[in-house]
Amino acid sequence: MPTVAQMTGSLHIHNFYIGKLKVKQEQLLESDPDLAQLLENVAEVLSEHAVTLTDEIAELECGES
């Protein structure tokens, strides 16, 4: 099982790439709507995983108290 620090690092990486994907998706919205939609879908999957990571981190932190 990963440590809280590892999970927090992973969460930061997820959030970084979610931001990058959203910026690129907005840039491509008019020129390549299919690719923009794909990027939006990938960002959504990463966002869902980030929520799961946040919940797992909170559970582990509560267990450490």
All heavy atoms as TSV, in Angstrom:
chain	resi	resn	atom	element	x	y	z
A	1	MET	N	N	0.848	-1.182	0.000
A	1	MET	CA	C	0.000	0.000	0.000
A	1	MET	C	C	0.894	1.246	0.000
A	1	MET	O	O	1.827	1.339	0.786
A	1	MET	CB	C	-0.894	-0.033	1.242
A	1	MET	CG	C	-1.739	1.162	1.413
A	1	MET	SD	S	-3.440	0.641	1.273
A	1	MET	CE	C	-4.294	2.131	1.511
A	2	PRO	N	N	0.587	2.205	-0.867
A	2	PRO	CA	C	1.395	3.436	-0.917
A	2	PRO	C	C	1.213	4.263	0.355
A	2	PRO	O	O	0.181	4.196	1.023
A	2	PRO	CB	C	0.861	4.183	-2.129
A	2	PRO	CG	C	-0.338	3.472	-2.595
A	2	PRO	CD	C	-0.445	2.172	-1.886
A	3	THR	N	N	2.203	5.068	0.646
A	3	THR	CA	C	2.137	5.943	1.804
A	3	THR	C	C	1.294	7.174	1.479
A	3	THR	O	O	1.002	7.458	0.308
A	3	THR	CB	C	3.539	6.406	2.218
A	3	THR	OG1	O	4.074	7.227	1.167
A	3	THR	CG2	C	4.474	5.227	2.492
A	4	VAL	N	N	0.929	7.914	2.531
A	4	VAL	CA	C	0.173	9.148	2.341
A	4	VAL	C	C	0.977	10.116	1.476
A	4	VAL	O	O	0.427	10.772	0.584
A	4	VAL	CB	C	-0.200	9.786	3.698
A	4	VAL	CG1	C	-0.804	11.164	3.505
A	4	VAL	CG2	C	-1.168	8.895	4.463
A	5	ALA	N	N	2.280	10.201	1.716
A	5	ALA	CA	C	3.128	11.105	0.927
A	5	ALA	C	C	3.121	10.717	-0.553
A	5	ALA	O	O	3.039	11.590	-1.420
A	5	ALA	CB	C	4.548	11.098	1.469
A	6	GLN	N	N	3.207	9.432	-0.839
A	6	GLN	CA	C	3.178	8.980	-2.231
A	6	GLN	C	C	1.828	9.290	-2.875
A	6	GLN	O	O	1.766	9.734	-4.030
A	6	GLN	CB	C	3.460	7.479	-2.305
A	6	GLN	CG	C	4.881	7.112	-1.969
A	6	GLN	CD	C	5.060	5.610	-1.815
A	6	GLN	OE1	O	4.170	4.898	-1.352
A	6	GLN	NE2	N	6.237	5.127	-2.200
A	7	MET	N	N	0.760	9.063	-2.133
A	7	MET	CA	C	-0.576	9.317	-2.667
A	7	MET	C	C	-0.797	10.817	-2.882
A	7	MET	O	O	-1.400	11.225	-3.876
A	7	MET	CB	C	-1.638	8.736	-1.733
A	7	MET	CG	C	-1.610	7.221	-1.711
A	7	MET	SD	S	-2.710	6.522	-0.492
A	7	MET	CE	C	-4.282	6.792	-1.266
A	8	THR	N	N	-0.283	11.629	-1.966
A	8	THR	CA	C	-0.401	13.079	-2.109
A	8	THR	C	C	0.380	13.551	-3.327
A	8	THR	O	O	-0.092	14.405	-4.098
A	8	THR	CB	C	0.091	13.787	-0.832
A	8	THR	OG1	O	-0.704	13.331	0.272
A	8	THR	CG2	C	-0.023	15.291	-0.947
A	9	GLY	N	N	1.563	12.990	-3.535
A	9	GLY	CA	C	2.342	13.323	-4.730
A	9	GLY	C	C	1.601	12.950	-5.992
A	9	GLY	O	O	1.571	13.716	-6.965
A	10	SER	N	N	0.990	11.782	-5.988
A	10	SER	CA	C	0.214	11.336	-7.141
A	10	SER	C	C	-0.971	12.272	-7.389
A	10	SER	O	O	-1.290	12.611	-8.534
A	10	SER	CB	C	-0.280	9.908	-6.915
A	10	SER	OG	O	-1.003	9.440	-8.017
A	11	LEU	N	N	-1.600	12.725	-6.315
A	11	LEU	CA	C	-2.722	13.653	-6.443
A	11	LEU	C	C	-2.269	14.965	-7.076
A	11	LEU	O	O	-2.949	15.516	-7.953
A	11	LEU	CB	C	-3.350	13.899	-5.068
A	11	LEU	CG	C	-4.545	14.835	-5.027
A	11	LEU	CD1	C	-5.686	14.326	-5.906
A	11	LEU	CD2	C	-5.008	15.020	-3.589
A	12	HIS	N	N	-1.117	15.467	-6.657
A	12	HIS	CA	C	-0.590	16.704	-7.249
A	12	HIS	C	C	-0.304	16.522	-8.744
A	12	HIS	O	O	-0.582	17.421	-9.543
A	12	HIS	CB	C	0.675	17.159	-6.521
A	12	HIS	CG	C	0.412	17.698	-5.147
A	12	HIS	ND1	N	-0.356	18.804	-4.900
A	12	HIS	CD2	C	0.821	17.260	-3.934
A	12	HIS	CE1	C	-0.414	19.031	-3.612
A	12	HIS	NE2	N	0.297	18.103	-2.989
A	13	ILE	N	N	0.232	15.385	-9.105
A	13	ILE	CA	C	0.511	15.100	-10.519
A	13	ILE	C	C	-0.802	15.030	-11.308
A	13	ILE	O	O	-0.910	15.588	-12.408
A	13	ILE	CB	C	1.328	13.809	-10.674
A	13	ILE	CG1	C	2.732	14.033	-10.109
A	13	ILE	CG2	C	1.380	13.347	-12.122
A	13	ILE	CD1	C	3.553	12.761	-9.939
A	14	HIS	N	N	-1.803	14.354	-10.741
A	14	HIS	CA	C	-3.110	14.287	-11.397
A	14	HIS	C	C	-3.641	15.698	-11.653
A	14	HIS	O	O	-4.084	16.016	-12.759
A	14	HIS	CB	C	-4.117	13.529	-10.519
A	14	HIS	CG	C	-4.072	12.053	-10.660
A	14	HIS	ND1	N	-2.986	11.302	-10.305
A	14	HIS	CD2	C	-5.001	11.171	-11.107
A	14	HIS	CE1	C	-3.235	10.031	-10.519
A	14	HIS	NE2	N	-4.455	9.918	-11.024
A	15	ASN	N	N	-3.622	16.527	-10.624
A	15	ASN	CA	C	-4.162	17.884	-10.751
A	15	ASN	C	C	-3.384	18.709	-11.767
A	15	ASN	O	O	-3.976	19.488	-12.525
A	15	ASN	CB	C	-4.197	18.577	-9.391
A	15	ASN	CG	C	-5.282	18.006	-8.499
A	15	ASN	OD1	O	-6.319	17.554	-8.972
A	15	ASN	ND2	N	-5.048	18.012	-7.207
A	16	PHE	N	N	-2.073	18.527	-11.814
A	16	PHE	CA	C	-1.241	19.231	-12.797
A	16	PHE	C	C	-1.683	18.861	-14.214
A	16	PHE	O	O	-1.919	19.741	-15.057
A	16	PHE	CB	C	0.235	18.871	-12.584
A	16	PHE	CG	C	1.143	19.399	-13.652
A	16	PHE	CD1	C	1.558	20.728	-13.633
A	16	PHE	CD2	C	1.594	18.573	-14.676
A	16	PHE	CE1	C	2.406	21.220	-14.627
A	16	PHE	CE2	C	2.442	19.059	-15.661
A	16	PHE	CZ	C	2.846	20.377	-15.640
A	17	TYR	N	N	-1.818	17.561	-14.484
A	17	TYR	CA	C	-2.187	17.137	-15.831
A	17	TYR	C	C	-3.636	17.440	-16.171
A	17	TYR	O	O	-3.961	17.706	-17.328
A	17	TYR	CB	C	-1.861	15.657	-16.050
A	17	TYR	CG	C	-0.391	15.471	-16.325
A	17	TYR	CD1	C	0.451	14.892	-15.385
A	17	TYR	CD2	C	0.175	15.919	-17.506
A	17	TYR	CE1	C	1.808	14.752	-15.627
A	17	TYR	CE2	C	1.526	15.791	-17.759
A	17	TYR	CZ	C	2.330	15.199	-16.816
A	17	TYR	OH	O	3.680	15.084	-17.060
A	18	ILE	N	N	-4.509	17.441	-15.192
A	18	ILE	CA	C	-5.897	17.836	-15.443
A	18	ILE	C	C	-5.921	19.279	-15.941
A	18	ILE	O	O	-6.603	19.601	-16.923
A	18	ILE	CB	C	-6.761	17.668	-14.172
A	18	ILE	CG1	C	-6.964	16.183	-13.869
A	18	ILE	CG2	C	-8.111	18.373	-14.332
A	18	ILE	CD1	C	-7.502	15.907	-12.471
A	19	GLY	N	N	-5.169	20.141	-15.275
A	19	GLY	CA	C	-5.088	21.540	-15.702
A	19	GLY	C	C	-4.534	21.678	-17.103
A	19	GLY	O	O	-5.061	22.439	-17.926
A	20	LYS	N	N	-3.455	20.951	-17.402
A	20	LYS	CA	C	-2.851	21.001	-18.744
A	20	LYS	C	C	-3.838	20.529	-19.804
A	20	LYS	O	O	-3.945	21.128	-20.883
A	20	LYS	CB	C	-1.594	20.123	-18.797
A	20	LYS	CG	C	-0.429	20.638	-18.023
A	20	LYS	CD	C	0.253	21.708	-18.820
A	20	LYS	CE	C	1.589	22.045	-18.220
A	20	LYS	NZ	N	2.231	23.129	-18.931
A	21	LEU	N	N	-4.549	19.431	-19.517
A	21	LEU	CA	C	-5.506	18.889	-20.476
A	21	LEU	C	C	-6.646	19.873	-20.743
A	21	LEU	O	O	-7.080	20.052	-21.893
A	21	LEU	CB	C	-6.076	17.560	-19.975
A	21	LEU	CG	C	-5.135	16.370	-20.053
A	21	LEU	CD1	C	-5.679	15.208	-19.230
A	21	LEU	CD2	C	-4.925	15.937	-21.498
A	22	LYS	N	N	-7.132	20.526	-19.699
A	22	LYS	CA	C	-8.235	21.467	-19.873
A	22	LYS	C	C	-7.814	22.672	-20.699
A	22	LYS	O	O	-8.573	23.149	-21.542
A	22	LYS	CB	C	-8.781	21.879	-18.513
A	22	LYS	CG	C	-9.568	20.758	-17.862
A	22	LYS	CD	C	-10.184	21.175	-16.549
A	22	LYS	CE	C	-10.999	20.023	-15.985
A	22	LYS	NZ	N	-11.694	20.398	-14.753
A	23	VAL	N	N	-6.598	23.177	-20.475
A	23	VAL	CA	C	-6.110	24.312	-21.263
A	23	VAL	C	C	-6.006	23.915	-22.735
A	23	VAL	O	O	-6.457	24.635	-23.627
A	23	VAL	CB	C	-4.747	24.809	-20.720
A	23	VAL	CG1	C	-4.066	25.758	-21.693
A	23	VAL	CG2	C	-4.924	25.465	-19.362
A	24	LYS	N	N	-5.412	22.750	-22.993
A	24	LYS	CA	C	-5.244	22.293	-24.371
A	24	LYS	C	C	-6.600	22.024	-25.020
A	24	LYS	O	O	-6.810	22.330	-26.201
A	24	LYS	CB	C	-4.368	21.036	-24.407
A	24	LYS	CG	C	-3.827	20.725	-25.758
A	24	LYS	CD	C	-2.983	21.875	-26.258
A	24	LYS	CE	C	-2.142	21.490	-27.423
A	24	LYS	NZ	N	-1.434	22.646	-27.974
A	25	GLN	N	N	-7.523	21.469	-24.254
A	25	GLN	CA	C	-8.863	21.184	-24.762
A	25	GLN	C	C	-9.543	22.476	-25.213
A	25	GLN	O	O	-10.144	22.529	-26.275
A	25	GLN	CB	C	-9.677	20.476	-23.671
A	25	GLN	CG	C	-11.060	20.053	-24.101
A	25	GLN	CD	C	-12.146	20.993	-23.614
A	25	GLN	OE1	O	-11.974	21.757	-22.679
A	25	GLN	NE2	N	-13.274	20.937	-24.274
A	26	GLU	N	N	-9.418	23.527	-24.424
A	26	GLU	CA	C	-10.008	24.810	-24.794
A	26	GLU	C	C	-9.361	25.373	-26.059
A	26	GLU	O	O	-10.035	25.953	-26.903
A	26	GLU	CB	C	-9.879	25.803	-23.647
A	26	GLU	CG	C	-10.799	25.485	-22.493
A	26	GLU	CD	C	-10.653	26.457	-21.330
A	26	GLU	OE1	O	-10.119	27.565	-21.528
A	26	GLU	OE2	O	-11.082	26.086	-20.228
A	27	GLN	N	N	-8.051	25.192	-26.202
A	27	GLN	CA	C	-7.348	25.682	-27.383
A	27	GLN	C	C	-7.800	24.961	-28.648
A	27	GLN	O	O	-7.841	25.540	-29.724
A	27	GLN	CB	C	-5.833	25.500	-27.219
A	27	GLN	CG	C	-5.212	26.388	-26.167
A	27	GLN	CD	C	-3.753	26.038	-25.914
A	27	GLN	OE1	O	-3.245	24.999	-26.348
A	27	GLN	NE2	N	-3.069	26.902	-25.185
A	28	LEU	N	N	-8.137	23.688	-28.526
A	28	LEU	CA	C	-8.483	22.867	-29.688
A	28	LEU	C	C	-9.976	22.823	-29.986
A	28	LEU	O	O	-10.391	22.222	-30.980
A	28	LEU	CB	C	-7.985	21.429	-29.480
A	28	LEU	CG	C	-6.484	21.248	-29.451
A	28	LEU	CD1	C	-6.139	19.834	-29.017
A	28	LEU	CD2	C	-5.885	21.544	-30.804
A	29	LEU	N	N	-10.782	23.447	-29.148
A	29	LEU	CA	C	-12.232	23.328	-29.255
A	29	LEU	C	C	-12.757	23.652	-30.651
A	29	LEU	O	O	-13.577	22.912	-31.187
A	29	LEU	CB	C	-12.898	24.233	-28.215
A	29	LEU	CG	C	-14.310	23.883	-27.811
A	29	LEU	CD1	C	-14.437	22.424	-27.395
A	29	LEU	CD2	C	-14.760	24.783	-26.679
A	30	GLU	N	N	-12.256	24.702	-31.261
A	30	GLU	CA	C	-12.758	25.086	-32.590
A	30	GLU	C	C	-12.014	24.395	-33.724
A	30	GLU	O	O	-12.621	24.025	-34.725
A	30	GLU	CB	C	-12.675	26.598	-32.752
A	30	GLU	CG	C	-13.686	27.329	-31.898
A	30	GLU	CD	C	-13.705	28.813	-32.161
A	30	GLU	OE1	O	-13.338	29.237	-33.272
A	30	GLU	OE2	O	-14.100	29.548	-31.239
A	31	SER	N	N	-10.718	24.207	-33.575
A	31	SER	CA	C	-9.937	23.648	-34.682
A	31	SER	C	C	-10.045	22.129	-34.787
A	31	SER	O	O	-9.976	21.586	-35.887
A	31	SER	CB	C	-8.467	24.048	-34.555
A	31	SER	OG	O	-7.900	23.483	-33.383
A	32	ASP	N	N	-10.191	21.443	-33.659
A	32	ASP	CA	C	-10.268	19.970	-33.678
A	32	ASP	C	C	-11.189	19.501	-32.552
A	32	ASP	O	O	-10.735	19.057	-31.501
A	32	ASP	CB	C	-8.872	19.366	-33.525
A	32	ASP	CG	C	-8.822	17.886	-33.842
A	32	ASP	OD1	O	-9.897	17.249	-33.907
A	32	ASP	OD2	O	-7.710	17.362	-34.022
A	33	PRO	N	N	-12.504	19.615	-32.775
A	33	PRO	CA	C	-13.450	19.280	-31.702
A	33	PRO	C	C	-13.378	17.822	-31.232
A	33	PRO	O	O	-13.631	17.535	-30.060
A	33	PRO	CB	C	-14.817	19.608	-32.295
A	33	PRO	CG	C	-14.611	19.800	-33.752
A	33	PRO	CD	C	-13.168	20.084	-33.978
A	34	ASP	N	N	-13.019	16.903	-32.131
A	34	ASP	CA	C	-12.916	15.500	-31.714
A	34	ASP	C	C	-11.776	15.299	-30.720
A	34	ASP	O	O	-11.940	14.623	-29.702
A	34	ASP	CB	C	-12.703	14.579	-32.922
A	34	ASP	CG	C	-13.942	14.481	-33.801
A	34	ASP	OD1	O	-15.059	14.697	-33.287
A	34	ASP	OD2	O	-13.787	14.184	-35.004
A	35	LEU	N	N	-10.639	15.893	-31.010
A	35	LEU	CA	C	-9.504	15.796	-30.093
A	35	LEU	C	C	-9.815	16.533	-28.794
A	35	LEU	O	O	-9.474	16.059	-27.706
A	35	LEU	CB	C	-8.231	16.344	-30.739
A	35	LEU	CG	C	-6.961	16.258	-29.899
A	35	LEU	CD1	C	-6.687	14.835	-29.428
A	35	LEU	CD2	C	-5.778	16.809	-30.686
A	36	ALA	N	N	-10.487	17.664	-28.889
A	36	ALA	CA	C	-10.881	18.409	-27.694
A	36	ALA	C	C	-11.780	17.555	-26.807
A	36	ALA	O	O	-11.622	17.539	-25.583
A	36	ALA	CB	C	-11.585	19.702	-28.081
A	37	GLN	N	N	-12.700	16.830	-27.409
A	37	GLN	CA	C	-13.597	15.950	-26.647
A	37	GLN	C	C	-12.805	14.819	-25.993
A	37	GLN	O	O	-13.059	14.465	-24.837
A	37	GLN	CB	C	-14.687	15.371	-27.557
A	37	GLN	CG	C	-15.676	14.471	-26.839
A	37	GLN	CD	C	-16.466	15.217	-25.787
A	37	GLN	OE1	O	-17.031	16.272	-26.069
A	37	GLN	NE2	N	-16.508	14.696	-24.577
A	38	LEU	N	N	-11.865	14.255	-26.713
A	38	LEU	CA	C	-11.023	13.197	-26.151
A	38	LEU	C	C	-10.251	13.711	-24.938
A	38	LEU	O	O	-10.198	13.047	-23.897
A	38	LEU	CB	C	-10.058	12.673	-27.216
A	38	LEU	CG	C	-9.063	11.612	-26.748
A	38	LEU	CD1	C	-9.778	10.361	-26.283
A	38	LEU	CD2	C	-8.078	11.304	-27.855
A	39	LEU	N	N	-9.673	14.902	-25.061
A	39	LEU	CA	C	-8.928	15.476	-23.940
A	39	LEU	C	C	-9.846	15.736	-22.746
A	39	LEU	O	O	-9.455	15.528	-21.602
A	39	LEU	CB	C	-8.223	16.759	-24.366
A	39	LEU	CG	C	-7.111	16.597	-25.399
A	39	LEU	CD1	C	-6.540	17.964	-25.765
A	39	LEU	CD2	C	-6.025	15.669	-24.917
A	40	GLU	N	N	-11.061	16.178	-23.021
A	40	GLU	CA	C	-12.035	16.388	-21.948
A	40	GLU	C	C	-12.355	15.073	-21.237
A	40	GLU	O	O	-12.447	15.019	-20.010
A	40	GLU	CB	C	-13.308	17.007	-22.502
A	40	GLU	CG	C	-14.330	17.324	-21.438
A	40	GLU	CD	C	-15.577	17.989	-22.003
A	40	GLU	OE1	O	-15.528	18.542	-23.112
A	40	GLU	OE2	O	-16.601	17.955	-21.313
A	41	ASN	N	N	-12.508	14.009	-22.012
A	41	ASN	CA	C	-12.793	12.694	-21.432
A	41	ASN	C	C	-11.640	12.202	-20.563
A	41	ASN	O	O	-11.861	11.654	-19.474
A	41	ASN	CB	C	-13.093	11.674	-22.530
A	41	ASN	CG	C	-14.375	11.966	-23.275
A	41	ASN	OD1	O	-15.199	12.766	-22.842
A	41	ASN	ND2	N	-14.539	11.355	-24.438
A	42	VAL	N	N	-10.415	12.393	-21.030
A	42	VAL	CA	C	-9.241	11.971	-20.257
A	42	VAL	C	C	-9.162	12.788	-18.968
A	42	VAL	O	O	-8.912	12.242	-17.884
A	42	VAL	CB	C	-7.946	12.110	-21.088
A	42	VAL	CG1	C	-6.719	11.881	-20.225
A	42	VAL	CG2	C	-7.966	11.139	-22.260
A	43	ALA	N	N	-9.411	14.087	-19.053
A	43	ALA	CA	C	-9.397	14.942	-17.863
A	43	ALA	C	C	-10.459	14.493	-16.867
A	43	ALA	O	O	-10.229	14.499	-15.648
A	43	ALA	CB	C	-9.604	16.399	-18.250
A	44	GLU	N	N	-11.605	14.080	-17.364
A	44	GLU	CA	C	-12.680	13.603	-16.487
A	44	GLU	C	C	-12.274	12.324	-15.752
A	44	GLU	O	O	-12.523	12.186	-14.556
A	44	GLU	CB	C	-13.962	13.381	-17.288
A	44	GLU	CG	C	-15.134	12.912	-16.459
A	44	GLU	CD	C	-15.572	13.919	-15.400
A	44	GLU	OE1	O	-15.441	15.131	-15.630
A	44	GLU	OE2	O	-16.039	13.494	-14.329
A	45	VAL	N	N	-11.649	11.404	-16.451
A	45	VAL	CA	C	-11.192	10.168	-15.816
A	45	VAL	C	C	-10.149	10.477	-14.742
A	45	VAL	O	O	-10.209	9.948	-13.629
A	45	VAL	CB	C	-10.627	9.172	-16.865
A	45	VAL	CG1	C	-9.924	8.006	-16.190
A	45	VAL	CG2	C	-11.742	8.674	-17.770
A	46	LEU	N	N	-9.204	11.357	-15.067
A	46	LEU	CA	C	-8.194	11.751	-14.077
A	46	LEU	C	C	-8.848	12.455	-12.887
A	46	LEU	O	O	-8.435	12.246	-11.740
A	46	LEU	CB	C	-7.142	12.658	-14.712
A	46	LEU	CG	C	-6.089	11.975	-15.581
A	46	LEU	CD1	C	-5.173	13.027	-16.206
A	46	LEU	CD2	C	-5.274	10.979	-14.788
A	47	SER	N	N	-9.860	13.259	-13.134
A	47	SER	CA	C	-10.568	13.946	-12.054
A	47	SER	C	C	-11.258	12.955	-11.130
A	47	SER	O	O	-11.221	13.111	-9.905
A	47	SER	CB	C	-11.602	14.922	-12.619
A	47	SER	OG	O	-10.973	15.960	-13.324
A	48	GLU	N	N	-11.877	11.949	-11.709
A	48	GLU	CA	C	-12.527	10.923	-10.893
A	48	GLU	C	C	-11.501	10.186	-10.037
A	48	GLU	O	O	-11.749	9.904	-8.862
A	48	GLU	CB	C	-13.289	9.941	-11.786
A	48	GLU	CG	C	-14.510	10.545	-12.437
A	48	GLU	CD	C	-15.146	9.648	-13.478
A	48	GLU	OE1	O	-14.732	8.470	-13.616
A	48	GLU	OE2	O	-16.075	10.117	-14.168
A	49	HIS	N	N	-10.353	9.891	-10.616
A	49	HIS	CA	C	-9.304	9.211	-9.864
A	49	HIS	C	C	-8.756	10.122	-8.779
A	49	HIS	O	O	-8.429	9.660	-7.674
A	49	HIS	CB	C	-8.191	8.726	-10.797
A	49	HIS	CG	C	-7.279	7.752	-10.146
A	49	HIS	ND1	N	-5.960	8.013	-9.927
A	49	HIS	CD2	C	-7.507	6.518	-9.633
A	49	HIS	CE1	C	-5.396	6.988	-9.318
A	49	HIS	NE2	N	-6.325	6.070	-9.129
A	50	ALA	N	N	-8.657	11.412	-9.055
A	50	ALA	CA	C	-8.180	12.372	-8.058
A	50	ALA	C	C	-9.132	12.417	-6.862
A	50	ALA	O	O	-8.682	12.506	-5.713
A	50	ALA	CB	C	-8.027	13.758	-8.679
A	51	VAL	N	N	-10.435	12.337	-7.108
A	51	VAL	CA	C	-11.408	12.311	-6.018
A	51	VAL	C	C	-11.206	11.058	-5.165
A	51	VAL	O	O	-11.210	11.125	-3.932
A	51	VAL	CB	C	-12.856	12.381	-6.563
A	51	VAL	CG1	C	-13.873	12.087	-5.475
A	51	VAL	CG2	C	-13.121	13.740	-7.193
A	52	THR	N	N	-10.994	9.941	-5.820
A	52	THR	CA	C	-10.745	8.692	-5.101
A	52	THR	C	C	-9.482	8.804	-4.256
A	52	THR	O	O	-9.465	8.398	-3.088
A	52	THR	CB	C	-10.623	7.510	-6.088
A	52	THR	OG1	O	-11.822	7.412	-6.840
A	52	THR	CG2	C	-10.368	6.212	-5.368
A	53	LEU	N	N	-8.417	9.360	-4.837
A	53	LEU	CA	C	-7.179	9.551	-4.087
A	53	LEU	C	C	-7.396	10.455	-2.880
A	53	LEU	O	O	-6.894	10.177	-1.783
A	53	LEU	CB	C	-6.094	10.160	-4.983
A	53	LEU	CG	C	-5.309	9.215	-5.861
A	53	LEU	CD1	C	-4.426	10.020	-6.816
A	53	LEU	CD2	C	-4.454	8.282	-5.037
A	54	THR	N	N	-8.143	11.531	-3.061
A	54	THR	CA	C	-8.431	12.456	-1.967
A	54	THR	C	C	-9.144	11.728	-0.832
A	54	THR	O	O	-8.792	11.900	0.345
A	54	THR	CB	C	-9.280	13.640	-2.462
A	54	THR	OG1	O	-8.566	14.316	-3.502
A	54	THR	CG2	C	-9.600	14.612	-1.354
A	55	ASP	N	N	-10.120	10.908	-1.172
A	55	ASP	CA	C	-10.853	10.147	-0.162
A	55	ASP	C	C	-9.938	9.157	0.560
A	55	ASP	O	O	-9.998	9.023	1.781
A	55	ASP	CB	C	-12.031	9.391	-0.795
A	55	ASP	CG	C	-13.123	10.316	-1.306
A	55	ASP	OD1	O	-13.138	11.512	-0.910
A	55	ASP	OD2	O	-13.955	9.853	-2.116
A	56	GLU	N	N	-9.087	8.472	-0.195
A	56	GLU	CA	C	-8.171	7.496	0.405
A	56	GLU	C	C	-7.159	8.182	1.316
A	56	GLU	O	O	-6.834	7.665	2.389
A	56	GLU	CB	C	-7.464	6.696	-0.681
A	56	GLU	CG	C	-8.383	5.737	-1.413
A	56	GLU	CD	C	-7.717	5.022	-2.579
A	56	GLU	OE1	O	-6.525	5.278	-2.857
A	56	GLU	OE2	O	-8.398	4.207	-3.226
A	57	ILE	N	N	-6.670	9.350	0.901
A	57	ILE	CA	C	-5.726	10.101	1.731
A	57	ILE	C	C	-6.404	10.513	3.041
A	57	ILE	O	O	-5.822	10.376	4.127
A	57	ILE	CB	C	-5.186	11.329	0.971
A	57	ILE	CG1	C	-4.265	10.878	-0.167
A	57	ILE	CG2	C	-4.450	12.287	1.914
A	57	ILE	CD1	C	-3.919	11.974	-1.165
A	58	ALA	N	N	-7.624	10.994	2.945
A	58	ALA	CA	C	-8.357	11.412	4.145
A	58	ALA	C	C	-8.555	10.230	5.091
A	58	ALA	O	O	-8.393	10.373	6.308
A	58	ALA	CB	C	-9.698	12.023	3.757
A	59	GLU	N	N	-8.892	9.076	4.554
A	59	GLU	CA	C	-9.067	7.875	5.387
A	59	GLU	C	C	-7.774	7.489	6.079
A	59	GLU	O	O	-7.766	7.154	7.260
A	59	GLU	CB	C	-9.580	6.715	4.544
A	59	GLU	CG	C	-11.030	6.840	4.138
A	59	GLU	CD	C	-11.482	5.675	3.254
A	59	GLU	OE1	O	-10.838	4.604	3.251
A	59	GLU	OE2	O	-12.476	5.864	2.528
A	60	LEU	N	N	-6.658	7.516	5.328
A	60	LEU	CA	C	-5.382	7.155	5.919
A	60	LEU	C	C	-4.960	8.159	6.991
A	60	LEU	O	O	-4.421	7.764	8.034
A	60	LEU	CB	C	-4.292	7.075	4.841
A	60	LEU	CG	C	-4.361	5.864	3.921
A	60	LEU	CD1	C	-3.321	6.003	2.797
A	60	LEU	CD2	C	-4.095	4.580	4.713
A	61	GLU	N	N	-5.193	9.444	6.742
A	61	GLU	CA	C	-4.841	10.459	7.730
A	61	GLU	C	C	-5.672	10.333	8.996
A	61	GLU	O	O	-5.164	10.532	10.090
A	61	GLU	CB	C	-4.961	11.855	7.128
A	61	GLU	CG	C	-3.865	12.156	6.122
A	61	GLU	CD	C	-4.006	13.507	5.443
A	61	GLU	OE1	O	-5.135	14.056	5.415
A	61	GLU	OE2	O	-2.981	14.004	4.953
A	62	CYS	N	N	-6.929	9.974	8.857
A	62	CYS	CA	C	-7.784	9.761	10.037
A	62	CYS	C	C	-7.314	8.543	10.819
A	62	CYS	O	O	-7.359	8.533	12.050
A	62	CYS	CB	C	-9.246	9.573	9.625
A	62	CYS	SG	S	-10.054	11.093	9.120
A	63	GLY	N	N	-6.858	7.522	10.113
A	63	GLY	CA	C	-6.362	6.312	10.767
A	63	GLY	C	C	-5.048	6.515	11.490
A	63	GLY	O	O	-4.716	5.780	12.423
A	64	GLU	N	N	-4.294	7.536	11.079
A	64	GLU	CA	C	-2.999	7.800	11.703
A	64	GLU	C	C	-3.148	8.593	12.997
A	64	GLU	O	O	-2.232	8.663	13.792
A	64	GLU	CB	C	-2.085	8.560	10.751
A	64	GLU	CG	C	-1.612	7.719	9.594
A	64	GLU	CD	C	-0.744	8.511	8.605
A	64	GLU	OE1	O	-0.621	9.744	8.763
A	64	GLU	OE2	O	-0.210	7.881	7.685
A	65	SER	N	N	-4.298	9.222	13.193
A	65	SER	CA	C	-4.508	10.080	14.380
A	65	SER	C	C	-4.674	9.268	15.634
A	65	SER	O	O	-5.080	8.203	15.734
A	65	SER	CB	C	-5.735	10.960	14.204
A	65	SER	OG	O	-5.572	11.791	13.078
